[in-house]
Amino acid sequence: VQLQAFGGGLVRPGGSLRLSCTGSEALDYYAIGWIRQAPGKEREEVGCKSSSGGGSHYADSVKGRFAITRDNAKNMVYLEMNSLQPEDTAVYHCALCWYGVGEYEYGHWGQGTLVTVSS
């Protein structure tokens, strides 16, 4: 499956933005997550949402501010981002996710979308 994220842009600190993700095939049976990479930094996880949409996991850095939702009928997965801060500036990718050995793992990410948080 090939994934593509879109919907990034420039937002002021404290603002909100919603990113979207779609796939080359039906995403119903996949857990889908988001990862991000800030300039000059290593890639880090954002969170993972189960295929049914019932279970979710978030990195501590975004917990309570970001939420992953999915609309399987539209074959879309979303990342709702609130209370954005400059440190959230990064290229965001959607990816397949799963629980590995003691941690969540991510793969098959496609082209990302840039989110810039700045006044």
C-alpha positions as CSV (number, residue, x, y, z in Angstrom):
1,V,0.0,0.0,0.0
2,Q,1.2,3.5,-0.8
3,L,0.3,6.3,1.5
4,Q,0.2,10.0,0.9
5,A,-0.3,12.8,3.5
6,F,-1.5,16.3,2.6
7,G,-3.0,19.4,4.2
8,G,0.1,20.9,5.7
9,G,0.7,24.6,5.8
10,L,1.6,27.6,8.0
11,V,-0.2,28.1,11.2
12,R,0.3,30.4,14.2
13,P,1.3,29.2,17.6
14,G,-1.8,28.0,19.4
15,G,-3.6,27.3,16.2
16,S,-5.1,24.1,14.8
17,L,-4.7,22.2,11.6
18,R,-6.0,18.9,10.2
19,L,-3.8,16.7,8.0
20,S,-5.2,14.0,5.8
21,C,-3.9,10.7,4.6
22,T,-5.1,8.4,1.8
23,G,-3.9,5.2,0.3
24,S,-3.5,3.4,-3.0
25,E,-5.8,0.6,-1.6
26,A,-8.4,0.3,1.1
27,L,-7.0,1.1,4.5
28,D,-9.7,-0.7,6.5
29,Y,-7.5,-3.5,7.6
30,Y,-4.4,-1.5,8.5
31,A,-3.5,0.3,11.6
32,I,-2.4,3.8,10.4
33,G,-0.2,6.2,12.3
34,W,1.7,9.4,11.9
35,I,5.4,10.2,12.2
36,R,7.2,13.5,11.8
37,Q,10.7,14.8,11.1
38,A,11.7,18.2,12.1
39,P,14.6,20.0,10.3
40,G,17.9,18.6,11.6
41,K,16.3,16.1,13.9
42,E,15.6,12.4,13.9
43,R,12.2,11.0,12.8
44,E,9.8,10.6,15.8
45,E,6.4,9.0,16.2
46,V,3.3,11.0,16.6
47,G,0.8,8.2,17.1
48,C,-1.0,5.1,15.9
49,K,-4.7,4.3,15.4
50,S,-6.1,0.8,15.1
51,S,-7.8,-0.5,12.0
52,S,-11.2,-0.4,13.7
53,G,-10.5,3.1,15.0
54,G,-11.1,1.9,18.6
55,G,-7.6,1.9,20.0
56,S,-5.0,4.6,19.8
57,H,-1.5,5.5,21.0
58,Y,0.2,8.9,21.1
59,A,3.6,10.1,21.8
60,D,3.9,12.0,25.1
61,S,4.8,15.2,23.2
62,V,1.4,15.4,21.5
63,K,-0.9,13.6,23.9
64,G,-3.9,15.7,24.7
65,R,-3.3,18.0,21.7
66,F,-3.3,15.7,18.7
67,A,-5.9,13.1,17.7
68,I,-6.0,10.5,14.9
69,T,-9.3,9.8,13.4
70,R,-10.3,7.7,10.5
71,D,-13.2,7.5,8.0
72,N,-12.9,4.0,6.5
73,A,-15.9,4.7,4.2
74,K,-13.9,7.6,2.6
75,N,-10.6,5.7,2.9
76,M,-9.1,8.6,4.8
77,V,-7.2,8.9,8.1
78,Y,-6.8,12.3,9.7
79,L,-4.4,13.9,12.2
80,E,-6.2,16.7,14.1
81,M,-3.6,19.0,15.7
82,N,-4.5,21.6,18.3
83,S,-2.5,24.0,20.4
84,L,0.3,23.9,17.9
85,Q,3.7,25.1,19.0
86,P,6.8,26.0,17.0
87,E,8.4,22.7,18.1
88,D,5.6,20.9,16.1
89,T,7.2,22.2,12.9
90,A,8.1,19.2,10.8
91,V,7.3,17.1,7.8
92,Y,4.5,14.8,8.7
93,H,4.0,11.4,7.1
94,C,1.3,8.9,7.5
95,A,2.4,5.3,7.8
96,L,1.4,1.7,8.6
97,C,1.9,1.1,12.3
98,W,2.1,-1.9,14.6
99,Y,3.1,-2.9,18.1
100,G,6.6,-4.5,18.0
101,V,8.8,-5.5,20.8
102,G,8.0,-3.1,23.6
103,E,7.2,-0.2,21.3
104,Y,5.2,0.9,18.3
105,E,6.8,0.7,14.9
106,Y,6.1,2.5,11.7
107,G,6.7,1.7,8.0
108,H,5.6,2.2,4.5
109,W,5.3,6.0,4.9
110,G,5.0,8.0,1.7
111,Q,5.4,11.6,0.8
112,G,4.9,13.9,3.7
113,T,3.4,17.3,4.2
114,L,5.1,20.2,5.8
115,V,3.6,21.9,8.8
116,T,5.2,25.2,9.9
117,V,4.2,26.8,13.2
118,S,5.3,30.3,13.4
119,S,4.1,33.8,14.2
